[in-house]
Amino acid sequence: MRHLMSPMDFSVEELDELLSLANDIENNPAKYAHACAGKKLATCFYEPSTRTRLSFEAAMLNLGGNVLGFHSADSSSAAKGESVSDTIRVISSYADICAIRHPKEGAALVASQKSGIPVINAGDGGHQHPTQTLTDLLTIYSLKGRLNNLKIGLCGDLKFGRTVHSLIHALIRYPGIEFVLVSPEELRVPSYIRTDVLDAHQIPYHEMEKLEDAIGDLDILYMTRVQRERFFNEEDYVRMKDFYILDKAKMTLAKEDMLVLHPLPRVNEISVEIDDDPRAVYFKQAQYGVYVRMALILTLLGIQVD
């Protein structure tokens, strides 16, 4: 039995196989329509989610399986004080695979250690969000045709953004990757990621405060929102939330084939005026999330489709 806690749980070769499977699912959906008939996915979401939870549910339904679960801690026995360990032991009797999101870092790992079924980390605090990373990789691979030799700008909340942390971990294993880290001083990438990940693997990166100074050289611009739920006080959030806004003026500085990604939801960090720009692929990115989660469910359940 295998779990997914981090993008690093898969080797580069396994990631390539997963992305190839996701591409095949996109191109041949009918072939996979009954692959998980009789199987059940439990979605255990201790904090709110739209895209991640619904894309997991859509993925399982597209595979012919069924879904059960809860969408907030208040609607589960966690409100009565039940531990994650006890919850997953019970759910192991009800479902064949589980996707869990929790505000506490490491909660998904605890669940995997007590589970009798494969567990997928659907986001744990500010730590990891591996299925979003798989979505990001599939988007880049499908639209750029490669995951190597790319200059990638990460912009916004790089301190609390778990999607950013997971993406950095995943991409450093491909050759020719360079990062441009665009953020205010208060929201810089944590020092352990700079030291233990980027520096330790000799990955070139630059830290900047102005998006205008960085955007012209990028192959990928990965925007993130400033997350209100990660701040300890409202004053700091209000001061930071409008630090970066991507608009038409900034897009004129970018290359014609640059792609703009965003894990969503956006607040106001991307102006709606660029939604029709062909380089803005964040809604297409959300669709790729369904394909990659379908591929992941099949992989962890050990289901092969001829």
C-alpha positions as YAML, in Angstrom:
chain: A
units: angstrom
residues:
- id: 1
  name: MET
  ca: [0.00, 0.00, 0.00]
- id: 2
  name: ARG
  ca: [1.28, 3.41, -0.95]
- id: 3
  name: HIS
  ca: [0.42, 6.98, 0.10]
- id: 4
  name: LEU
  ca: [1.15, 10.43, -1.33]
- id: 5
  name: MET
  ca: [2.33, 12.95, 1.26]
- id: 6
  name: SER
  ca: [4.78, 14.96, -0.86]
- id: 7
  name: PRO
  ca: [5.73, 15.26, -4.53]
- id: 8
  name: MET
  ca: [9.05, 13.73, -3.47]
- id: 9
  name: ASP
  ca: [7.25, 10.43, -2.78]
- id: 10
  name: PHE
  ca: [7.39, 9.79, -6.54]
- id: 11
  name: SER
  ca: [10.63, 9.47, -8.47]
- id: 12
  name: VAL
  ca: [11.08, 11.53, -11.65]
- id: 13
  name: GLU
  ca: [10.37, 8.37, -13.67]
- id: 14
  name: GLU
  ca: [7.17, 7.73, -11.71]
- id: 15
  name: LEU
  ca: [6.11, 11.34, -12.16]
- id: 16
  name: ASP
  ca: [6.65, 11.03, -15.91]
- id: 17
  name: GLU
  ca: [4.49, 7.88, -15.96]
- id: 18
  name: LEU
  ca: [1.77, 9.63, -13.95]
- id: 19
  name: LEU
  ca: [1.75, 12.65, -16.28]
- id: 20
  name: SER
  ca: [1.64, 10.39, -19.33]
- id: 21
  name: LEU
  ca: [-1.33, 8.55, -17.83]
- id: 22
  name: ALA
  ca: [-3.06, 11.88, -17.14]
- id: 23
  name: ASN
  ca: [-2.50, 12.90, -20.78]
- id: 24
  name: ASP
  ca: [-4.02, 9.62, -21.95]
- id: 25
  name: ILE
  ca: [-7.02, 10.16, -19.66]
- id: 26
  name: GLU
  ca: [-7.51, 13.64, -21.16]
- id: 27
  name: ASN
  ca: [-7.41, 12.26, -24.71]
- id: 28
  name: ASN
  ca: [-9.39, 9.04, -24.08]
- id: 29
  name: PRO
  ca: [-11.86, 9.68, -21.23]
- id: 30
  name: ALA
  ca: [-14.27, 6.91, -22.26]
- id: 31
  name: LYS
  ca: [-11.54, 4.32, -21.83]
- id: 32
  name: TYR
  ca: [-11.39, 5.08, -18.09]
- id: 33
  name: ALA
  ca: [-15.10, 5.66, -17.42]
- id: 34
  name: HIS
  ca: [-15.56, 2.43, -15.43]
- id: 35
  name: ALA
  ca: [-12.03, 1.84, -14.13]
- id: 36
  name: CYS
  ca: [-13.03, 2.40, -10.49]
- id: 37
  name: ALA
  ca: [-16.48, 0.83, -10.57]
- id: 38
  name: GLY
  ca: [-17.28, -0.40, -7.05]
- id: 39
  name: LYS
  ca: [-14.52, 1.69, -5.46]
- id: 40
  name: LYS
  ca: [-15.11, 4.53, -2.97]
- id: 41
  name: LEU
  ca: [-13.09, 7.68, -2.30]
- id: 42
  name: ALA
  ca: [-13.39, 9.37, 1.12]
- id: 43
  name: THR
  ca: [-12.79, 13.14, 1.07]
- id: 44
  name: CYS
  ca: [-11.92, 14.25, 4.61]
- id: 45
  name: PHE
  ca: [-11.64, 18.03, 4.47]
- id: 46
  name: TYR
  ca: [-11.06, 19.69, 7.83]
- id: 47
  name: GLU
  ca: [-10.87, 23.14, 6.21]
- id: 48
  name: PRO
  ca: [-12.80, 24.73, 3.32]
- id: 49
  name: SER
  ca: [-11.95, 23.92, -0.28]
- id: 50
  name: THR
  ca: [-13.66, 24.27, -3.63]
- id: 51
  name: ARG
  ca: [-11.26, 23.19, -6.38]
- id: 52
  name: THR
  ca: [-9.33, 20.49, -4.56]
- id: 53
  name: ARG
  ca: [-12.33, 18.74, -3.00]
- id: 54
  name: LEU
  ca: [-14.56, 18.97, -6.07]
- id: 55
  name: SER
  ca: [-11.77, 17.95, -8.43]
- id: 56
  name: PHE
  ca: [-11.12, 14.84, -6.32]
- id: 57
  name: GLU
  ca: [-14.82, 14.05, -6.37]
- id: 58
  name: ALA
  ca: [-15.08, 14.70, -10.12]
- id: 59
  name: ALA
  ca: [-12.00, 12.52, -10.69]
- id: 60
  name: MET
  ca: [-13.51, 9.54, -8.85]
- id: 61
  name: LEU
  ca: [-16.92, 9.97, -10.48]
- id: 62
  name: ASN
  ca: [-15.26, 10.18, -13.91]
- id: 63
  name: LEU
  ca: [-13.63, 6.83, -13.14]
- id: 64
  name: GLY
  ca: [-17.00, 5.27, -12.33]
- id: 65
  name: GLY
  ca: [-16.42, 5.20, -8.57]
- id: 66
  name: ASN
  ca: [-18.31, 6.72, -5.65]
- id: 67
  name: VAL
  ca: [-17.51, 9.45, -3.13]
- id: 68
  name: LEU
  ca: [-18.27, 9.99, 0.56]
- id: 69
  name: GLY
  ca: [-16.85, 12.36, 3.14]
- id: 70
  name: PHE
  ca: [-17.15, 15.71, 4.90]
- id: 71
  name: HIS
  ca: [-16.29, 19.27, 3.89]
- id: 72
  name: SER
  ca: [-15.32, 20.88, 7.21]
- id: 73
  name: ALA
  ca: [-14.19, 19.92, 10.69]
- id: 74
  name: ASP
  ca: [-17.51, 21.20, 12.06]
- id: 75
  name: SER
  ca: [-19.39, 18.61, 10.02]
- id: 76
  name: SER
  ca: [-17.27, 15.71, 11.28]
- id: 77
  name: SER
  ca: [-16.61, 14.06, 14.63]
- id: 78
  name: ALA
  ca: [-13.57, 16.30, 14.94]
- id: 79
  name: ALA
  ca: [-16.07, 18.78, 16.42]
- id: 80
  name: LYS
  ca: [-16.54, 16.25, 19.23]
- id: 81
  name: GLY
  ca: [-12.81, 15.91, 19.74]
- id: 82
  name: GLU
  ca: [-12.10, 12.79, 17.68]
- id: 83
  name: SER
  ca: [-8.46, 12.50, 16.58]
- id: 84
  name: VAL
  ca: [-7.30, 12.19, 12.98]
- id: 85
  name: SER
  ca: [-5.88, 8.76, 13.86]
- id: 86
  name: ASP
  ca: [-9.24, 7.45, 15.03]
- id: 87
  name: THR
  ca: [-11.10, 9.01, 12.11]
- id: 88
  name: ILE
  ca: [-8.89, 7.38, 9.48]
- id: 89
  name: ARG
  ca: [-9.13, 3.97, 11.17]
- id: 90
  name: VAL
  ca: [-12.90, 4.15, 10.91]
- id: 91
  name: ILE
  ca: [-12.86, 5.48, 7.33]
- id: 92
  name: SER
  ca: [-10.55, 2.63, 6.31]
- id: 93
  name: SER
  ca: [-13.56, 0.36, 6.86]
- id: 94
  name: TYR
  ca: [-15.80, 2.47, 4.63]
- id: 95
  name: ALA
  ca: [-13.66, 3.48, 1.63]
- id: 96
  name: ASP
  ca: [-10.89, 2.23, -0.63]
- id: 97
  name: ILE
  ca: [-8.82, 5.45, -0.74]
- id: 98
  name: CYS
  ca: [-8.83, 8.75, 1.16]
- id: 99
  name: ALA
  ca: [-7.96, 12.37, 0.35]
- id: 100
  name: ILE
  ca: [-7.40, 14.46, 3.48]
- id: 101
  name: ARG
  ca: [-6.96, 18.20, 3.95]
- id: 102
  name: HIS
  ca: [-6.10, 19.56, 7.38]
- id: 103
  name: PRO
  ca: [-4.93, 22.93, 8.74]
- id: 104
  name: LYS
  ca: [-2.20, 21.31, 10.86]
- id: 105
  name: GLU
  ca: [1.09, 20.40, 9.24]
- id: 106
  name: GLY
  ca: [1.78, 16.68, 9.41]
- id: 107
  name: ALA
  ca: [-1.86, 15.64, 9.94]
- id: 108
  name: ALA
  ca: [-1.96, 13.74, 6.66]
- id: 109
  name: LEU
  ca: [1.22, 11.87, 7.60]
- id: 110
  name: VAL
  ca: [-0.32, 10.83, 10.93]
- id: 111
  name: ALA
  ca: [-3.38, 9.60, 9.05]
- id: 112
  name: SER
  ca: [-1.26, 7.57, 6.63]
- id: 113
  name: GLN
  ca: [0.53, 5.85, 9.51]
- id: 114
  name: LYS
  ca: [-2.77, 4.61, 10.99]
- id: 115
  name: SER
  ca: [-4.66, 4.00, 7.76]
- id: 116
  name: GLY
  ca: [-5.65, 0.72, 6.18]
- id: 117
  name: ILE
  ca: [-6.15, 2.38, 2.78]
- id: 118
  name: PRO
  ca: [-4.02, 4.70, 0.58]
- id: 119
  name: VAL
  ca: [-4.04, 8.29, 1.84]
- id: 120
  name: ILE
  ca: [-3.51, 11.37, -0.32]
- id: 121
  name: ASN
  ca: [-2.39, 14.61, 1.28]
- id: 122
  name: ALA
  ca: [-4.77, 17.24, -0.11]
- id: 123
  name: GLY
  ca: [-3.00, 20.03, 1.78]
- id: 124
  name: ASP
  ca: [-1.66, 20.26, 5.33]
- id: 125
  name: GLY
  ca: [-1.35, 23.77, 6.76]
- id: 126
  name: GLY
  ca: [1.40, 25.79, 5.10]
- id: 127
  name: HIS
  ca: [3.48, 22.68, 4.48]
- id: 128
  name: GLN
  ca: [2.68, 20.64, 1.34]
- id: 129
  name: HIS
  ca: [0.00, 20.43, -1.35]
- id: 130
  name: PRO
  ca: [1.28, 17.61, -3.58]
- id: 131
  name: THR
  ca: [-1.78, 17.13, -5.82]
- id: 132
  name: GLN
  ca: [-1.72, 20.83, -6.69]
- id: 133
  name: THR
  ca: [1.94, 20.36, -7.60]
- id: 134
  name: LEU
  ca: [1.04, 17.40, -9.83]
- id: 135
  name: THR
  ca: [-1.57, 19.67, -11.45]
- id: 136
  name: ASP
  ca: [1.05, 22.38, -11.98]
- id: 137
  name: LEU
  ca: [3.52, 19.92, -13.48]
- id: 138
  name: LEU
  ca: [0.90, 18.51, -15.84]
- id: 139
  name: THR
  ca: [-0.10, 22.02, -16.94]
- id: 140
  name: ILE
  ca: [3.49, 23.03, -17.69]
- id: 141
  name: TYR
  ca: [4.31, 19.69, -19.35]
- id: 142
  name: SER
  ca: [1.19, 19.73, -21.52]
- id: 143
  name: LEU
  ca: [1.46, 23.35, -22.63]
- id: 144
  name: LYS
  ca: [5.25, 23.78, -22.75]
- id: 145
  name: GLY
  ca: [6.15, 20.24, -23.75]
- id: 146
  name: ARG
  ca: [8.86, 19.94, -21.10]
- id: 147
  name: LEU
  ca: [9.68, 20.29, -17.41]
- id: 148
  name: ASN
  ca: [13.34, 21.18, -17.89]
- id: 149
  name: ASN
  ca: [15.22, 24.32, -18.96]
- id: 150
  name: LEU
  ca: [12.64, 26.75, -17.61]
- id: 151
  name: LYS
  ca: [12.88, 30.09, -15.83]
- id: 152
  name: ILE
  ca: [10.05, 30.15, -13.34]
- id: 153
  name: GLY
  ca: [8.80, 33.18, -11.45]
- id: 154
  name: LEU
  ca: [7.00, 32.57, -8.15]
- id: 155
  name: CYS
  ca: [5.14, 35.68, -7.03]
- id: 156
  name: GLY
  ca: [3.20, 36.70, -3.93]
- id: 157
  name: ASP
  ca: [2.98, 34.83, -0.65]
- id: 158
  name: LEU
  ca: [6.07, 32.63, -0.78]
- id: 159
  name: LYS
  ca: [6.24, 32.25, 3.02]
- id: 160
  name: PHE
  ca: [2.92, 30.53, 3.72]
- id: 161
  name: GLY
  ca: [2.16, 29.29, 0.18]
- id: 162
  name: ARG
  ca: [2.28, 25.49, 0.41]
- id: 163
  name: THR
  ca: [1.72, 25.24, -3.35]
- id: 164
  name: VAL
  ca: [4.96, 27.17, -3.89]
- id: 165
  name: HIS
  ca: [6.92, 25.01, -1.45]
- id: 166
  name: SER
  ca: [5.72, 21.79, -3.08]
- id: 167
  name: LEU
  ca: [6.41, 23.07, -6.60]
- id: 168
  name: ILE
  ca: [9.99, 24.03, -5.71]
- id: 169
  name: HIS
  ca: [10.62, 20.58, -4.26]
- id: 170
  name: ALA
  ca: [9.29, 18.91, -7.39]
- id: 171
  name: LEU
  ca: [10.99, 21.04, -10.04]
- id: 172
  name: ILE
  ca: [14.52, 21.02, -8.62]
- id: 173
  name: ARG
  ca: [14.87, 17.43, -9.87]
- id: 174
  name: TYR
  ca: [14.70, 18.56, -13.50]
- id: 175
  name: PRO
  ca: [17.79, 20.02, -15.23]
- id: 176
  name: GLY
  ca: [18.04, 23.65, -16.24]
- id: 177
  name: ILE
  ca: [15.51, 25.03, -13.74]
- id: 178
  name: GLU
  ca: [15.96, 28.58, -12.46]
- id: 179
  name: PHE
  ca: [13.68, 30.41, -10.02]
- id: 180
  name: VAL
  ca: [12.87, 34.09, -9.62]
- id: 181
  name: LEU
  ca: [11.29, 34.62, -6.19]
- id: 182
  name: VAL
  ca: [9.15, 37.77, -6.20]
- id: 183
  name: SER
  ca: [7.73, 38.82, -2.83]
- id: 184
  name: PRO
  ca: [7.80, 41.52, -0.16]
- id: 185
  name: GLU
  ca: [10.37, 41.06, 2.58]
- id: 186
  name: GLU
  ca: [7.74, 39.78, 5.02]
- id: 187
  name: LEU
  ca: [6.57, 37.00, 2.69]
- id: 188
  name: ARG
  ca: [9.88, 35.65, 1.39]
- id: 189
  name: VAL
  ca: [10.46, 31.93, 0.90]
- id: 190
  name: PRO
  ca: [11.30, 30.37, 4.30]
- id: 191
  name: SER
  ca: [15.01, 30.15, 5.04]
- id: 192
  name: TYR
  ca: [14.92, 26.35, 5.25]
- id: 193
  name: ILE
  ca: [13.77, 26.15, 1.62]
- id: 194
  name: ARG
  ca: [16.49, 28.52, 0.48]
- id: 195
  name: THR
  ca: [19.18, 26.68, 2.46]
- id: 196
  name: ASP
  ca: [18.08, 23.04, 2.51]
- id: 197
  name: VAL
  ca: [16.49, 22.88, -0.93]
- id: 198
  name: LEU
  ca: [17.72, 25.55, -3.33]
- id: 199
  name: ASP
  ca: [21.25, 26.10, -2.02]
- id: 200
  name: ALA
  ca: [21.77, 22.43, -1.15]
- id: 201
  name: HIS
  ca: [20.94, 21.39, -4.72]
- id: 202
  name: GLN
  ca: [22.76, 24.35, -6.30]
- id: 203
  name: ILE
  ca: [19.60, 25.64, -7.97]
- id: 204
  name: PRO
  ca: [20.05, 29.19, -9.30]
- id: 205
  name: TYR
  ca: [17.52, 31.69, -7.93]
- id: 206
  name: HIS
  ca: [17.07, 35.43, -7.51]
- id: 207
  name: GLU
  ca: [14.93, 37.25, -4.96]
- id: 208
  name: MET
  ca: [13.18, 40.43, -6.09]
- id: 209
  name: GLU
  ca: [10.47, 42.77, -4.84]
- id: 210
  name: LYS
  ca: [9.17, 44.21, -8.11]
- id: 211
  name: LEU
  ca: [7.28, 41.97, -10.52]
- id: 212
  name: GLU
  ca: [7.95, 44.45, -13.34]
- id: 213
  name: ASP
  ca: [11.69, 43.81, -13.00]
- id: 214
  name: ALA
  ca: [11.29, 40.04, -13.32]
- id: 215
  name: ILE
  ca: [8.44, 39.29, -15.71]
- id: 216
  name: GLY
  ca: [10.27, 39.92, -18.99]
- id: 217
  name: ASP
  ca: [12.61, 36.92, -18.68]
- id: 218
  name: LEU
  ca: [10.16, 34.32, -17.43]
- id: 219
  name: ASP
  ca: [8.88, 31.18, -19.13]
- id: 220
  name: ILE
  ca: [6.35, 30.58, -16.35]
- id: 221
  name: LEU
  ca: [4.80, 33.07, -13.91]
- id: 222
  name: TYR
  ca: [3.18, 31.35, -10.93]
- id: 223
  name: MET
  ca: [1.00, 33.84, -9.06]
- id: 224
  name: THR
  ca: [-0.31, 33.22, -5.54]
- id: 225
  name: ARG
  ca: [-2.75, 35.03, -3.32]
- id: 226
  name: VAL
  ca: [-1.89, 36.46, 0.07]
- id: 227
  name: GLN
  ca: [-3.72, 34.04, 2.33]
- id: 228
  name: ARG
  ca: [-5.81, 35.70, 5.02]
- id: 229
  name: GLU
  ca: [-6.17, 32.39, 6.91]
- id: 230
  name: ARG
  ca: [-2.39, 32.13, 7.45]
- id: 231
  name: PHE
  ca: [-2.02, 35.55, 9.11]
- id: 232
  name: PHE
  ca: [-2.17, 36.06, 12.84]
- id: 233
  name: ASN
  ca: [-3.69, 39.52, 12.60]
- id: 234
  name: GLU
  ca: [-5.88, 41.37, 10.12]
- id: 235
  name: GLU
  ca: [-3.62, 44.44, 10.00]
- id: 236
  name: ASP
  ca: [-0.71, 42.52, 8.47]
- id: 237
  name: TYR
  ca: [-3.00, 40.86, 5.94]
- id: 238
  name: VAL
  ca: [-4.54, 44.16, 4.79]
- id: 239
  name: ARG
  ca: [-1.08, 45.67, 4.39]
- id: 240
  name: MET
  ca: [0.16, 42.80, 2.22]
- id: 241
  name: LYS
  ca: [-2.86, 41.71, 0.18]
- id: 242
  name: ASP
  ca: [-2.51, 44.26, -2.65]
- id: 243
  name: PHE
  ca: [1.26, 44.15, -2.93]
- id: 244
  name: TYR
  ca: [1.13, 42.52, -6.38]
- id: 245
  name: ILE
  ca: [-1.56, 42.81, -9.03]
- id: 246
  name: LEU
  ca: [-0.93, 41.32, -12.46]
- id: 247
  name: ASP
  ca: [-2.61, 43.48, -15.11]
- id: 248
  name: LYS
  ca: [-2.42, 44.22, -18.83]
- id: 249
  name: ALA
  ca: [0.38, 46.75, -18.37]
- id: 250
  name: LYS
  ca: [2.64, 44.17, -16.72]
- id: 251
  name: MET
  ca: [1.70, 41.51, -19.29]
- id: 252
  name: THR
  ca: [3.02, 43.74, -22.09]
- id: 253
  name: LEU
  ca: [6.47, 43.25, -20.56]
- id: 254
  name: ALA
  ca: [6.24, 39.43, -20.75]
- id: 255
  name: LYS
  ca: [7.29, 37.06, -23.52]
- id: 256
  name: GLU
  ca: [4.64, 35.98, -26.02]
- id: 257
  name: ASP
  ca: [4.88, 32.36, -24.91]
- id: 258
  name: MET
  ca: [5.04, 32.91, -21.16]
- id: 259
  name: LEU
  ca: [2.35, 31.07, -19.20]
- id: 260
  name: VAL
  ca: [0.54, 32.47, -16.17]
- id: 261
  name: LEU
  ca: [-0.46, 29.85, -13.58]
- id: 262
  name: HIS
  ca: [-2.35, 30.28, -10.33]
- id: 263
  name: PRO
  ca: [-3.55, 27.56, -7.92]
- id: 264
  name: LEU
  ca: [-6.77, 29.54, -7.29]
- id: 265
  name: PRO
  ca: [-8.77, 30.98, -5.69]
- id: 266
  name: ARG
  ca: [-7.59, 34.40, -6.72]
- id: 267
  name: VAL
  ca: [-8.67, 37.49, -4.87]
- id: 268
  name: ASN
  ca: [-7.37, 40.53, -6.74]
- id: 269
  name: GLU
  ca: [-3.76, 39.56, -7.51]
- id: 270
  name: ILE
  ca: [-4.70, 38.85, -11.14]
- id: 271
  name: SER
  ca: [-6.88, 41.41, -12.89]
- id: 272
  name: VAL
  ca: [-9.86, 39.95, -14.74]
- id: 273
  name: GLU
  ca: [-8.77, 42.01, -17.74]
- id: 274
  name: ILE
  ca: [-6.13, 39.39, -18.60]
- id: 275
  name: ASP
  ca: [-8.44, 36.35, -18.36]
- id: 276
  name: ASP
  ca: [-8.80, 36.32, -22.14]
- id: 277
  name: ASP
  ca: [-5.05, 36.55, -22.73]
- id: 278
  name: PRO
  ca: [-3.98, 33.18, -24.24]
- id: 279
  name: ARG
  ca: [-1.04, 33.16, -21.83]
- id: 280
  name: ALA
  ca: [-3.43, 33.07, -18.84]
- id: 281
  name: VAL
  ca: [-3.95, 29.34, -18.30]
- id: 282
  name: TYR
  ca: [-5.15, 29.15, -14.67]
- id: 283
  name: PHE
  ca: [-8.67, 27.95, -15.55]
- id: 284
  name: LYS
  ca: [-7.25, 25.33, -17.91]
- id: 285
  name: GLN
  ca: [-4.90, 24.43, -15.03]
- id: 286
  name: ALA
  ca: [-7.95, 23.63, -12.87]
- id: 287
  name: GLN
  ca: [-9.17, 21.19, -15.53]
- id: 288
  name: TYR
  ca: [-5.78, 19.49, -15.60]
- id: 289
  name: GLY
  ca: [-6.26, 18.95, -11.87]
- id: 290
  name: VAL
  ca: [-9.06, 16.50, -12.55]
- id: 291
  name: TYR
  ca: [-6.98, 14.47, -15.02]
- id: 292
  name: VAL
  ca: [-3.98, 14.22, -12.74]
- id: 293
  name: ARG
  ca: [-6.09, 13.21, -9.73]
- id: 294
  name: MET
  ca: [-7.74, 10.51, -11.86]
- id: 295
  name: ALA
  ca: [-4.28, 9.23, -12.74]
- id: 296
  name: LEU
  ca: [-3.21, 9.36, -9.09]
- id: 297
  name: ILE
  ca: [-6.25, 7.44, -7.86]
- id: 298
  name: LEU
  ca: [-5.64, 4.71, -10.44]
- id: 299
  name: THR
  ca: [-1.95, 4.55, -9.56]
- id: 300
  name: LEU
  ca: [-2.43, 4.28, -5.79]
- id: 301
  name: LEU
  ca: [-5.19, 1.71, -6.18]
- id: 302
  name: GLY
  ca: [-3.00, -0.28, -8.56]
- id: 303
  name: ILE
  ca: [-5.62, -0.25, -11.32]
- id: 304
  name: GLN
  ca: [-4.36, -0.60, -14.89]
- id: 305
  name: VAL
  ca: [-6.49, 0.09, -17.93]
- id: 306
  name: ASP
  ca: [-5.51, -1.59, -21.18]
...
